[in-house]
């Protein structure tokens, strides 16, 4: 199921990028981008702008929902990984006691002496 959500998420992201790049600022629409006038576009004078903006809004909502879904999958996976951990060994001794580290064998030279 997670792989399906990933595929939908990536395809939605690519589609949103494409739709945003196809849109222009105010006063221009898709028909003007391809050399024809606004009245000669497929959706009419303002139809292409409305179609592109509505489609972008729908895809952006789908992108948001797939992002939330992937977050839920990740949170569930993280919770399962934490619950499966069986490597913990009980601590012997008093509560909160930390075993003292053994000092490493480091040669000590007197102050001012040059080590060999």
N, CA, C and O atoms as CSV, one atom per row, in Angstrom:
chain,resi,resn,atom,element,x,y,z
A,1,UNK,N,N,0.829,-1.195,0.000
A,1,UNK,CA,C,0.000,0.000,0.000
A,1,UNK,C,C,0.875,1.261,0.000
A,1,UNK,O,O,0.573,2.253,-0.664
A,2,UNK,N,N,1.968,1.185,0.769
A,2,UNK,CA,C,2.850,2.351,0.844
A,2,UNK,C,C,3.473,2.666,-0.520
A,2,UNK,O,O,3.653,3.834,-0.863
A,3,UNK,N,N,3.801,1.633,-1.292
A,3,UNK,CA,C,4.381,1.861,-2.608
A,3,UNK,C,C,3.386,2.553,-3.540
A,3,UNK,O,O,3.775,3.396,-4.348
A,4,UNK,N,N,2.126,2.204,-3.432
A,4,UNK,CA,C,1.103,2.851,-4.256
A,4,UNK,C,C,1.002,4.330,-3.908
A,4,UNK,O,O,0.898,5.181,-4.792
A,5,UNK,N,N,1.035,4.627,-2.612
A,5,UNK,CA,C,0.970,6.032,-2.180
A,5,UNK,C,C,2.201,6.786,-2.677
A,5,UNK,O,O,2.094,7.943,-3.085
A,6,UNK,N,N,3.377,6.137,-2.646
A,6,UNK,CA,C,4.595,6.778,-3.163
A,6,UNK,C,C,4.469,7.104,-4.649
A,6,UNK,O,O,4.853,8.190,-5.085
A,7,UNK,N,N,3.929,6.160,-5.428
A,7,UNK,CA,C,3.785,6.374,-6.868
A,7,UNK,C,C,2.821,7.527,-7.130
A,7,UNK,O,O,3.104,8.398,-7.953
A,8,UNK,N,N,1.685,7.535,-6.435
A,8,UNK,CA,C,0.714,8.622,-6.600
A,8,UNK,C,C,1.330,9.952,-6.179
A,8,UNK,O,O,1.093,10.975,-6.820
A,9,UNK,N,N,2.110,9.943,-5.119
A,9,UNK,CA,C,2.753,11.161,-4.610
A,9,UNK,C,C,3.719,11.752,-5.645
A,9,UNK,O,O,3.700,12.954,-5.907
A,10,UNK,N,N,4.555,10.899,-6.224
A,10,UNK,CA,C,5.538,11.377,-7.201
A,10,UNK,C,C,4.847,11.860,-8.474
A,10,UNK,O,O,5.204,12.907,-9.014
A,11,UNK,N,N,3.857,11.101,-8.957
A,11,UNK,CA,C,3.137,11.523,-10.164
A,11,UNK,C,C,2.382,12.832,-9.933
A,11,UNK,O,O,2.321,13.682,-10.821
A,12,UNK,N,N,1.815,12.988,-8.754
A,12,UNK,CA,C,1.119,14.234,-8.420
A,12,UNK,C,C,2.095,15.394,-8.372
A,12,UNK,O,O,1.793,16.482,-8.863
A,13,UNK,N,N,3.266,15.172,-7.784
A,13,UNK,CA,C,4.265,16.243,-7.713
A,13,UNK,C,C,4.698,16.677,-9.102
A,13,UNK,O,O,4.804,17.873,-9.372
A,14,UNK,N,N,4.948,15.724,-9.983
A,14,UNK,CA,C,5.358,16.062,-11.348
A,14,UNK,C,C,4.243,16.799,-12.080
A,14,UNK,O,O,4.503,17.745,-12.824
A,15,UNK,N,N,3.005,16.366,-11.868
A,15,UNK,CA,C,1.867,17.024,-12.515
A,15,UNK,C,C,1.679,18.451,-12.026
A,15,UNK,O,O,1.394,19.349,-12.817
A,16,UNK,N,N,1.839,18.660,-10.725
A,16,UNK,CA,C,1.705,20.016,-10.174
A,16,UNK,C,C,2.788,20.928,-10.750
A,16,UNK,O,O,2.520,22.077,-11.102
A,17,UNK,N,N,3.996,20.413,-10.842
A,17,UNK,CA,C,5.090,21.212,-11.416
A,17,UNK,C,C,4.766,21.589,-12.858
A,17,UNK,O,O,4.937,22.742,-13.254
A,18,UNK,N,N,4.300,20.620,-13.641
A,18,UNK,CA,C,3.955,20.897,-15.034
A,18,UNK,C,C,2.829,21.907,-15.167
A,18,UNK,O,O,2.900,22.805,-16.006
A,19,UNK,N,N,1.794,21.774,-14.353
A,19,UNK,CA,C,0.671,22.703,-14.429
A,19,UNK,C,C,1.062,24.116,-14.008
A,19,UNK,O,O,0.609,25.093,-14.603
A,20,UNK,N,N,1.891,24.219,-12.995
A,20,UNK,CA,C,2.326,25.550,-12.555
A,20,UNK,C,C,3.172,26.218,-13.641
A,20,UNK,O,O,3.058,27.421,-13.874
A,21,UNK,N,N,4.018,25.432,-14.299
A,21,UNK,CA,C,4.841,26.004,-15.371
A,21,UNK,C,C,4.012,26.403,-16.582
A,21,UNK,O,O,4.402,27.309,-17.319
A,22,UNK,N,N,2.883,25.752,-16.803
A,22,UNK,CA,C,2.030,26.091,-17.930
A,22,UNK,C,C,1.236,27.367,-17.698
A,22,UNK,O,O,0.815,28.024,-18.650
A,23,UNK,N,N,1.032,27.718,-16.437
A,23,UNK,CA,C,0.232,28.900,-16.134
A,23,UNK,C,C,1.072,30.157,-16.287
A,23,UNK,O,O,2.289,30.139,-16.106
A,24,UNK,N,N,0.404,31.232,-16.620
A,24,UNK,CA,C,1.069,32.521,-16.773
A,24,UNK,C,C,0.446,33.514,-15.813
A,24,UNK,O,O,-0.545,33.226,-15.142
A,25,UNK,N,N,1.044,34.676,-15.763
A,25,UNK,CA,C,0.513,35.730,-14.914
A,25,UNK,C,C,-0.814,36.245,-15.441
A,25,UNK,O,O,-1.334,35.740,-16.436
A,26,UNK,N,N,-1.352,37.237,-14.781
A,26,UNK,CA,C,-2.637,37.796,-15.193
A,26,UNK,C,C,-2.521,38.382,-16.596
A,26,UNK,O,O,-1.504,38.977,-16.951
A,27,UNK,N,N,-3.563,38.207,-17.379
A,27,UNK,CA,C,-3.582,38.757,-18.726
A,27,UNK,C,C,-3.086,37.797,-19.775
A,27,UNK,O,O,-3.207,38.089,-20.965
A,28,UNK,N,N,-2.540,36.680,-19.395
A,28,UNK,CA,C,-2.070,35.696,-20.365
A,28,UNK,C,C,-2.636,34.341,-19.980
A,28,UNK,O,O,-2.804,34.048,-18.796
A,29,UNK,N,N,-2.927,33.522,-20.962
A,29,UNK,CA,C,-3.415,32.184,-20.675
A,29,UNK,C,C,-2.701,31.171,-21.567
A,29,UNK,O,O,-1.769,31.523,-22.290
A,30,UNK,N,N,-3.130,29.943,-21.516
A,30,UNK,CA,C,-2.450,28.888,-22.247
A,30,UNK,C,C,-2.475,29.132,-23.755
A,30,UNK,O,O,-1.508,28.806,-24.443
A,31,UNK,N,N,-3.545,29.689,-24.270
A,31,UNK,CA,C,-3.631,29.961,-25.703
A,31,UNK,C,C,-2.594,30.963,-26.149
A,31,UNK,O,O,-2.033,30.825,-27.235
A,32,UNK,N,N,-2.322,31.983,-25.326
A,32,UNK,CA,C,-1.323,32.990,-25.674
A,32,UNK,C,C,0.082,32.392,-25.666
A,32,UNK,O,O,0.960,32.862,-26.390
A,33,UNK,N,N,0.295,31.377,-24.865
A,33,UNK,CA,C,1.617,30.761,-24.790
A,33,UNK,C,C,1.965,30.022,-26.073
A,33,UNK,O,O,3.141,29.890,-26.413
A,34,UNK,N,N,0.949,29.536,-26.790
A,34,UNK,CA,C,1.206,28.778,-27.994
A,34,UNK,C,C,0.943,29.578,-29.262
A,34,UNK,O,O,0.838,29.001,-30.345
A,35,UNK,N,N,0.838,30.875,-29.147
A,35,UNK,CA,C,0.771,31.711,-30.325
A,35,UNK,C,C,-0.616,32.072,-30.792
A,35,UNK,O,O,-0.744,32.806,-31.772
A,36,UNK,N,N,-1.657,31.600,-30.148
A,36,UNK,CA,C,-2.998,31.977,-30.573
A,36,UNK,C,C,-3.592,32.955,-29.569
A,36,UNK,O,O,-3.079,33.104,-28.460
A,37,UNK,N,N,-4.644,33.603,-29.950
A,37,UNK,CA,C,-5.296,34.546,-29.059
A,37,UNK,C,C,-6.083,33.833,-27.985
A,37,UNK,O,O,-6.314,32.628,-28.084
A,38,UNK,N,N,-6.495,34.549,-26.969
A,38,UNK,CA,C,-7.237,33.957,-25.865
A,38,UNK,C,C,-8.591,33.441,-26.321
A,38,UNK,O,O,-9.071,32.433,-25.802
A,39,UNK,N,N,-9.213,34.107,-27.277
A,39,UNK,CA,C,-10.529,33.672,-27.725
A,39,UNK,C,C,-10.456,32.386,-28.539
A,39,UNK,O,O,-11.462,31.693,-28.692
A,40,UNK,N,N,-9.290,32.068,-29.054
A,40,UNK,CA,C,-9.142,30.863,-29.847
A,40,UNK,C,C,-8.677,29.672,-29.045
A,40,UNK,O,O,-8.402,28.624,-29.630
A,41,UNK,N,N,-8.576,29.780,-27.738
A,41,UNK,CA,C,-8.109,28.660,-26.935
A,41,UNK,C,C,-9.197,27.608,-26.802
A,41,UNK,O,O,-10.362,27.862,-27.108
A,42,UNK,N,N,-8.819,26.461,-26.360
A,42,UNK,CA,C,-9.729,25.330,-26.279
A,42,UNK,C,C,-10.873,25.561,-25.300
A,42,UNK,O,O,-11.990,25.103,-25.544
A,43,UNK,N,N,-10.621,26.257,-24.206
A,43,UNK,CA,C,-11.619,26.415,-23.154
A,43,UNK,C,C,-12.283,27.789,-23.167
A,43,UNK,O,O,-13.047,28.094,-22.251
A,44,UNK,N,N,-12.029,28.611,-24.146
A,44,UNK,CA,C,-12.618,29.941,-24.194
A,44,UNK,C,C,-11.674,30.986,-23.649
A,44,UNK,O,O,-10.505,30.699,-23.389
A,45,UNK,N,N,-12.178,32.209,-23.473
A,45,UNK,CA,C,-11.328,33.328,-23.073
A,45,UNK,C,C,-10.750,33.144,-21.672
A,45,UNK,O,O,-9.563,33.396,-21.465
A,46,UNK,N,N,-11.555,32.714,-20.714
A,46,UNK,CA,C,-11.049,32.531,-19.347
A,46,UNK,C,C,-11.105,31.080,-18.916
A,46,UNK,O,O,-10.714,30.752,-17.796
A,47,UNK,N,N,-11.574,30.223,-19.769
A,47,UNK,CA,C,-11.738,28.817,-19.399
A,47,UNK,C,C,-10.438,28.104,-19.112
A,47,UNK,O,O,-10.375,27.296,-18.185
A,48,UNK,N,N,-9.396,28.380,-19.883
A,48,UNK,CA,C,-8.138,27.673,-19.664
A,48,UNK,C,C,-7.516,28.056,-18.338
A,48,UNK,O,O,-6.951,27.201,-17.655
A,49,UNK,N,N,-7.607,29.314,-17.959
A,49,UNK,CA,C,-7.052,29.736,-16.671
A,49,UNK,C,C,-7.812,29.071,-15.531
A,49,UNK,O,O,-7.208,28.607,-14.564
A,50,UNK,N,N,-9.141,29.025,-15.646
A,50,UNK,CA,C,-9.926,28.378,-14.599
A,50,UNK,C,C,-9.644,26.882,-14.547
A,50,UNK,O,O,-9.511,26.316,-13.462
A,51,UNK,N,N,-9.552,26.242,-15.698
A,51,UNK,CA,C,-9.274,24.807,-15.745
A,51,UNK,C,C,-7.916,24.497,-15.136
A,51,UNK,O,O,-7.798,23.590,-14.312
A,52,UNK,N,N,-6.895,25.238,-15.532
A,52,UNK,CA,C,-5.547,24.980,-15.012
A,52,UNK,C,C,-5.464,25.257,-13.519
A,52,UNK,O,O,-4.857,24.479,-12.783
A,53,UNK,N,N,-6.060,26.346,-13.059
A,53,UNK,CA,C,-5.971,26.672,-11.629
A,53,UNK,C,C,-6.766,25.681,-10.791
A,53,UNK,O,O,-6.328,25.309,-9.702
A,54,UNK,N,N,-7.930,25.246,-11.278
A,54,UNK,CA,C,-8.705,24.258,-10.525
A,54,UNK,C,C,-8.002,22.907,-10.505
A,54,UNK,O,O,-7.966,22.239,-9.472
A,55,UNK,N,N,-7.448,22.508,-11.632
A,55,UNK,CA,C,-6.714,21.248,-11.677
A,55,UNK,C,C,-5.493,21.300,-10.770
A,55,UNK,O,O,-5.181,20.323,-10.090
A,56,UNK,N,N,-4.806,22.427,-10.757
A,56,UNK,CA,C,-3.655,22.588,-9.870
A,56,UNK,C,C,-4.085,22.501,-8.417
A,56,UNK,O,O,-3.401,21.876,-7.606
A,57,UNK,N,N,-5.210,23.118,-8.075
A,57,UNK,CA,C,-5.704,23.065,-6.698
A,57,UNK,C,C,-6.067,21.638,-6.289
A,57,UNK,O,O,-5.778,21.223,-5.167
A,58,UNK,N,N,-6.692,20.896,-7.183
A,58,UNK,CA,C,-7.053,19.508,-6.880
A,58,UNK,C,C,-5.796,18.662,-6.700
A,58,UNK,O,O,-5.708,17.871,-5.760
A,59,UNK,N,N,-4.835,18.824,-7.589
A,59,UNK,CA,C,-3.591,18.046,-7.476
A,59,UNK,C,C,-2.776,18.449,-6.248
A,59,UNK,O,O,-2.136,17.603,-5.623
A,60,UNK,N,N,-2.798,19.740,-5.899
A,60,UNK,CA,C,-2.095,20.174,-4.689
A,60,UNK,C,C,-2.738,19.559,-3.451
A,60,UNK,O,O,-2.036,19.179,-2.514
A,61,UNK,N,N,-4.067,19.459,-3.438
A,61,UNK,CA,C,-4.755,18.813,-2.319
A,61,UNK,C,C,-4.398,17.334,-2.253
A,61,UNK,O,O,-4.160,16.800,-1.170
A,62,UNK,N,N,-4.360,16.673,-3.399
A,62,UNK,CA,C,-3.967,15.262,-3.444
A,62,UNK,C,C,-2.521,15.082,-2.979
A,62,UNK,O,O,-2.206,14.119,-2.280
A,63,UNK,N,N,-1.645,16.010,-3.366
A,63,UNK,CA,C,-0.249,15.961,-2.926
A,63,UNK,C,C,-0.165,16.100,-1.406
A,63,UNK,O,O,0.605,15.394,-0.755
A,64,UNK,N,N,-0.960,17.010,-0.848
A,64,UNK,CA,C,-0.979,17.196,0.603
A,64,UNK,C,C,-1.466,15.925,1.296
A,64,UNK,O,O,-0.882,15.504,2.295
A,65,UNK,N,N,-2.521,15.316,0.779
A,65,UNK,CA,C,-3.059,14.111,1.401
A,65,UNK,C,C,-2.083,12.940,1.322
A,65,UNK,O,O,-1.961,12.170,2.275
A,66,UNK,N,N,-1.389,12.802,0.194
A,66,UNK,CA,C,-0.399,11.729,0.102
A,66,UNK,C,C,0.788,11.999,1.024
A,66,UNK,O,O,1.396,11.061,1.539
A,67,UNK,N,N,1.120,13.267,1.235
A,67,UNK,CA,C,2.192,13.605,2.184
A,67,UNK,C,C,1.799,13.197,3.598
A,67,UNK,O,O,2.610,12.642,4.339
A,68,UNK,N,N,0.557,13.473,3.968
A,68,UNK,CA,C,0.066,13.086,5.297
A,68,UNK,C,C,0.036,11.564,5.416
A,68,UNK,O,O,0.387,11.008,6.457
A,69,UNK,N,N,-0.384,10.895,4.344
A,69,UNK,CA,C,-0.405,9.434,4.362
A,69,UNK,C,C,0.984,8.833,4.518
A,69,UNK,O,O,1.167,7.877,5.272
A,70,UNK,N,N,1.963,9.387,3.809
A,70,UNK,CA,C,3.334,8.889,3.935
A,70,UNK,C,C,3.894,9.159,5.329
A,70,UNK,O,O,4.675,8.363,5.851
A,71,UNK,N,N,3.500,10.268,5.926
A,71,UNK,CA,C,3.919,10.557,7.300
A,71,UNK,C,C,3.327,9.534,8.255
A,71,UNK,O,O,4.004,9.080,9.178
A,72,UNK,N,N,2.069,9.169,8.040
A,72,UNK,CA,C,1.428,8.156,8.891
A,72,UNK,C,C,2.116,6.801,8.732
A,72,UNK,O,O,2.337,6.099,9.719
A,73,UNK,N,N,2.457,6.429,7.493
A,73,UNK,CA,C,3.192,5.183,7.282
A,73,UNK,C,C,4.533,5.211,8.008
A,73,UNK,O,O,4.927,4.225,8.630
A,74,UNK,N,N,5.224,6.330,7.929
A,74,UNK,CA,C,6.532,6.453,8.572
A,74,UNK,C,C,6.412,6.378,10.085
A,74,UNK,O,O,7.225,5.728,10.741
A,75,UNK,N,N,5.410,7.033,10.640
A,75,UNK,CA,C,5.224,7.016,12.096
A,75,UNK,C,C,4.888,5.612,12.571
A,75,UNK,O,O,5.364,5.179,13.620
A,76,UNK,N,N,4.076,4.903,11.810
A,76,UNK,CA,C,3.716,3.537,12.180
A,76,UNK,C,C,4.937,2.627,12.111
A,76,UNK,O,O,5.139,1.789,12.990
A,77,UNK,N,N,5.746,2.787,11.074
A,77,UNK,CA,C,6.951,1.976,10.929
A,77,UNK,C,C,7.932,2.258,12.065
A,77,UNK,O,O,8.532,1.330,12.609
A,78,UNK,N,N,8.100,3.535,12.428
A,78,UNK,CA,C,8.993,3.890,13.533
A,78,UNK,C,C,8.501,3.298,14.846
A,78,UNK,O,O,9.307,2.828,15.649
A,79,UNK,N,N,7.199,3.312,15.076
A,79,UNK,CA,C,6.648,2.759,16.313
A,79,UNK,C,C,6.863,1.252,16.368
A,79,UNK,O,O,7.143,0.707,17.436
A,80,UNK,N,N,6.737,0.580,15.243
A,80,UNK,CA,C,6.969,-0.858,15.220
A,80,UNK,C,C,8.433,-1.187,15.477
A,80,UNK,O,O,8.742,-2.156,16.170
A,81,UNK,N,N,9.337,-0.378,14.918
A,81,UNK,CA,C,10.768,-0.631,15.131
A,81,UNK,C,C,11.155,-0.436,16.585
A,81,UNK,O,O,11.997,-1.175,17.096
A,82,UNK,N,N,10.564,0.542,17.267
A,82,UNK,CA,C,10.873,0.777,18.675
A,82,UNK,C,C,10.335,-0.359,19.522
A,82,UNK,O,O,10.998,-0.776,20.472
A,83,UNK,N,N,9.156,-0.874,19.208
A,83,UNK,CA,C,8.546,-1.940,19.985
A,83,UNK,C,C,9.218,-3.286,19.811
A,83,UNK,O,O,9.070,-4.141,20.684
A,84,UNK,N,N,9.942,-3.519,18.742
A,84,UNK,CA,C,10.555,-4.805,18.455
A,84,UNK,C,C,11.914,-4.954,19.126
A,84,UNK,O,O,12.429,-6.068,19.226
A,85,UNK,N,N,12.493,-3.877,19.579
A,85,UNK,CA,C,13.839,-3.913,20.135
A,85,UNK,C,C,13.896,-4.828,21.354
A,85,UNK,O,O,13.226,-4.580,22.357
A,86,UNK,N,N,14.714,-5.908,21.259
A,86,UNK,CA,C,14.871,-6.843,22.378
A,86,UNK,C,C,16.317,-6.913,22.839
A,86,UNK,O,O,16.681,-7.831,23.574
A,87,UNK,N,N,17.129,-5.990,22.437
A,87,UNK,CA,C,18.546,-6.009,22.770
A,87,UNK,C,C,18.847,-5.430,24.152
A,87,UNK,O,O,20.009,-5.415,24.557
A,88,UNK,N,N,17.864,-4.963,24.872
A,88,UNK,CA,C,18.087,-4.273,26.139
A,88,UNK,C,C,18.357,-5.303,27.220
A,88,UNK,O,O,17.583,-6.244,27.395
A,89,UNK,N,N,19.451,-5.128,27.941
A,89,UNK,CA,C,19.814,-5.995,29.050
A,89,UNK,C,C,19.473,-5.292,30.357
A,89,UNK,O,O,19.692,-4.087,30.481
A,90,UNK,N,N,18.942,-6.021,31.332
A,90,UNK,CA,C,18.637,-5.372,32.617
A,90,UNK,C,C,19.914,-4.936,33.318
A,90,UNK,O,O,20.943,-5.609,33.245
A,91,UNK,N,N,19.832,-3.813,33.990
A,91,UNK,CA,C,20.988,-3.258,34.693
A,91,UNK,C,C,21.016,-3.838,36.092
A,91,UNK,O,O,20.015,-3.794,36.807
A,92,UNK,N,N,22.155,-4.379,36.485
A,92,UNK,CA,C,22.273,-4.913,37.844
A,92,UNK,C,C,22.798,-3.819,38.758
A,92,UNK,O,O,23.475,-2.893,38.312
A,93,UNK,N,N,22.485,-3.933,40.027
A,93,UNK,CA,C,22.930,-2.919,40.983
A,93,UNK,C,C,21.794,-1.986,41.336
A,93,UNK,O,O,20.628,-2.278,41.071
A,94,UNK,N,N,22.136,-0.876,41.928
A,94,UNK,CA,C,21.099,0.059,42.355
A,94,UNK,C,C,20.550,0.832,41.161
A,94,UNK,O,O,21.175,0.928,40.105
A,95,UNK,N,N,19.373,1.369,41.372
A,95,UNK,CA,C,18.702,2.109,40.312
A,95,UNK,C,C,19.473,3.384,40.024
A,95,UNK,O,O,19.814,4.125,40.946
A,96,UNK,N,N,19.746,3.643,38.773
A,96,UNK,CA,C,20.426,4.866,38.373
A,96,UNK,C,C,21.937,4.802,38.459
A,96,UNK,O,O,22.622,5.765,38.115
A,97,UNK,N,N,22.465,3.672,38.917
A,97,UNK,CA,C,23.913,3.551,39.023
A,97,UNK,C,C,24.510,3.323,37.645
A,97,UNK,O,O,24.002,2.519,36.863
A,98,UNK,N,N,25.562,4.015,37.360
A,98,UNK,CA,C,26.261,3.867,36.097
A,98,UNK,C,C,27.593,3.216,36.396
A,98,UNK,O,O,28.346,3.709,37.236
A,99,UNK,N,N,27.899,2.117,35.725
A,99,UNK,CA,C,29.182,1.468,36.007
A,99,UNK,C,C,30.350,2.381,35.644
A,99,UNK,O,O,30.327,3.087,34.636
A,100,UNK,N,N,31.356,2.344,36.487
A,100,UNK,CA,C,32.528,3.192,36.260
A,100,UNK,C,C,33.332,2.625,35.096
A,100,UNK,O,O,33.501,1.413,34.965
A,101,UNK,N,N,33.813,3.518,34.269
A,101,UNK,CA,C,34.624,3.101,33.133
A,101,UNK,C,C,36.014,2.763,33.617
A,101,UNK,O,O,36.552,3.437,34.496
A,102,UNK,N,N,36.592,1.739,33.057
A,102,UNK,CA,C,37.961,1.391,33.421
A,102,UNK,C,C,38.902,2.327,32.684
A,102,UNK,O,O,38.730,2.578,31.491
A,103,UNK,N,N,39.897,2.842,33.397
A,103,UNK,CA,C,40.809,3.770,32.731
A,103,UNK,C,C,41.635,3.052,31.666
A,103,UNK,O,O,42.063,1.911,31.841
A,104,UNK,N,N,41.839,3.753,30.572
A,104,UNK,CA,C,42.633,3.189,29.484
A,104,UNK,C,C,44.108,3.237,29.865
A,104,UNK,O,O,44.536,4.094,30.639
A,105,UNK,N,N,44.854,2.332,29.325
A,105,UNK,CA,C,46.293,2.276,29.600
A,105,UNK,C,C,46.982,3.350,28.777
A,105,UNK,O,O,47.384,3.113,27.638
A,106,UNK,N,N,47.114,4.532,29.362
A,106,UNK,CA,C,47.757,5.646,28.680
A,106,UNK,C,C,49.061,5.935,29.407
A,106,UNK,O,O,49.054,6.179,30.614
A,107,UNK,N,N,50.175,5.911,28.694
A,107,UNK,CA,C,51.443,6.209,29.371
A,107,UNK,C,C,51.466,7.664,29.830
A,107,UNK,O,O,51.105,8.575,29.084
A,108,UNK,N,N,51.891,7.857,31.058
A,108,UNK,CA,C,51.962,9.189,31.633
A,108,UNK,C,C,53.419,9.605,31.695
A,108,UNK,O,O,54.266,8.874,32.209
A,109,UNK,N,N,53.702,10.792,31.164
A,109,UNK,CA,C,55.072,11.313,31.203
A,109,UNK,C,C,55.121,12.453,32.205
A,109,UNK,O,O,54.149,13.197,32.337
A,110,UNK,N,N,56.209,12.601,32.899
A,110,UNK,CA,C,56.336,13.711,33.864
A,110,UNK,C,C,56.264,15.049,33.135
A,110,UNK,O,O,56.584,15.141,31.950
A,111,UNK,N,N,55.843,16.073,33.850
A,111,UNK,CA,C,55.731,17.403,33.262
A,111,UNK,C,C,57.082,17.865,32.772
A,111,UNK,O,O,58.077,17.751,33.488
A,112,UNK,N,N,57.127,18.367,31.603
A,112,UNK,CA,C,58.366,18.892,31.029
A,112,UNK,C,C,59.206,17.849,30.322
A,112,UNK,O,O,60.158,18.193,29.621
A,113,UNK,N,N,58.865,16.562,30.498
A,113,UNK,CA,C,59.648,15.523,29.841
A,113,UNK,C,C,59.166,15.332,28.409
A,113,UNK,O,O,57.986,15.514,28.109
A,114,UNK,N,N,60.062,14.975,27.561
A,114,UNK,CA,C,59.735,14.735,26.154
A,114,UNK,C,C,59.488,13.250,25.986
A,114,UNK,O,O,60.357,12.432,26.287
A,115,UNK,N,N,58.296,12.898,25.501
A,115,UNK,CA,C,58.004,11.474,25.316
A,115,UNK,C,C,58.872,10.875,24.210
A,115,UNK,O,O,59.213,11.553,23.241
A,116,UNK,N,N,59.218,9.627,24.361
A,116,UNK,CA,C,60.069,8.954,23.379
A,116,UNK,C,C,59.270,8.377,22.264
A,116,UNK,O,O,59.831,7.775,21.349
